[in-house]
Amino acid sequence: MLGSDEFGGHFESSPDHHMHRLWGARMELVSKQLFQLFPTCLFTGKLSDIGACDRAEKKIRELRKSGRGSFDLSAYVTPDDIWKLDELKALVDLIMKESTEVLNFYKIKRNSHYISNMWANITHPNHRHHLHIHPNCLLSGLLYVTTPQDCGPTVFEDPRPGARIIEPEYTEMNPANSNRFVVPAEKGRLLLWPSYLLHAVEAGRSVSAEERIVIAFNIMIRTTIETPTARLQLK
């Protein structure tokens, strides 16, 4: 039998061919797109001046020796205002610059931003720290100051509730199907992320006697949020 296409041409058609057209056997999805919905970003880079880590280490060890901060059997933690120290000014300036770029990436309206907390941890290289978030801030970050070989990495976990309600098996793990991301500790590497992102320090396997030192910090903004019924002034 004869058939016509939508452009007016004619072609030979069989009953089977007619049924294929009727039931859409040749249908395809066109104009396909992929949207990565609600991504959680981790920003990272490495210091151009690794010597800044050595200078920071010296000051952090001086703080411990002076008795300032908190001590327990597994860790020493400095006071959380070390961003005020002259010896760390170059690092603070860099953190402010990089956090400016991240806030601009997210198009966050603000009058200004600032480091609300900044502290350092000295631990055994194999020390682990439980899964947690940083409350009362927008961005959080860390800088690896000393990293003994095979010391504990930082692990980030999927913050989406219910994302693993069904857990299929995978032929290969990749960033699109994994629920955790491991960042090996590397001297001079800076990380920045949204403060809601769950993270932990995994136990290391180091045989070194060297201590693991990390500087951590939080970033907050100054602004007035004018959303009706949800107005908030942040100073």
RARA-V416998 format. One record per residue. OMEGA is omega in whole degrees, -180 to 180 (999 if undefined). NEAR is the number of other ideal C-beta (glycine too) atoms within 10 Angstrom. Layout:
omega near
OMEGA NEAR
OMEGA NEAR
//
This chain:
omega near
-179 8
174 7
179 13
173 10
-173 9
179 5
175 5
179 6
178 8
178 9
177 9
-178 8
175 14
176 10
180 8
180 9
180 15
179 12
178 10
179 14
-177 14
-176 8
174 9
-178 8
-179 10
-178 8
177 9
173 6
-178 5
180 5
-178 4
178 6
175 4
175 6
175 6
-172 6
172 5
-178 7
172 6
-172 14
171 11
-178 15
-178 16
176 13
-177 12
-180 12
175 17
179 8
-179 12
177 10
177 9
177 18
180 21
178 13
177 15
178 22
-180 18
-179 10
-180 15
178 26
175 16
178 12
179 19
-179 16
-179 8
180 8
178 7
-179 11
-178 19
-177 11
164 11
-175 7
-173 5
-174 10
168 16
179 18
179 17
166 21
-173 15
178 17
-175 12
175 24
180 19
-175 11
179 18
-177 8
-178 14
-174 20
-179 11
178 14
179 24
178 17
179 10
180 17
178 22
179 15
-178 9
178 18
173 23
-179 14
179 10
179 19
176 18
177 10
180 10
180 10
-178 6
177 13
-177 10
170 16
178 10
174 10
-174 20
173 12
-179 21
177 19
174 18
-176 24
178 20
176 27
169 21
-177 22
168 20
-177 20
-178 23
180 18
176 17
178 14
-172 18
179 6
-177 11
171 10
175 13
-179 21
173 9
176 9
-180 18
-179 21
174 26
-179 22
177 24
174 21
175 25
-177 24
172 24
-175 20
175 24
180 20
179 12
175 15
-173 27
176 25
173 17
-177 21
176 17
-178 19
-179 14
-179 14
-174 15
177 10
175 7
-178 6
-178 10
-179 10
168 6
-176 6
178 8
171 6
-177 4
176 10
179 6
178 5
178 10
-177 8
-178 6
-177 8
-179 10
177 12
175 13
-179 13
-175 15
176 10
177 16
178 12
-178 24
-178 11
178 17
180 18
179 18
177 19
175 19
-178 22
173 20
-170 18
179 17
-174 13
179 18
178 14
-178 23
171 17
-180 23
179 16
180 15
179 22
-174 11
173 18
-178 10
174 15
-180 8
180 13
176 20
-180 24
-180 24
169 23
178 24
-177 18
176 26
-179 21
177 25
-178 20
170 19
-179 12
168 16
178 12
-171 12
-178 10
179 7
-179 5
178 4
-179 7
-179 9
177 9
179 9
-175 13
999 7
//
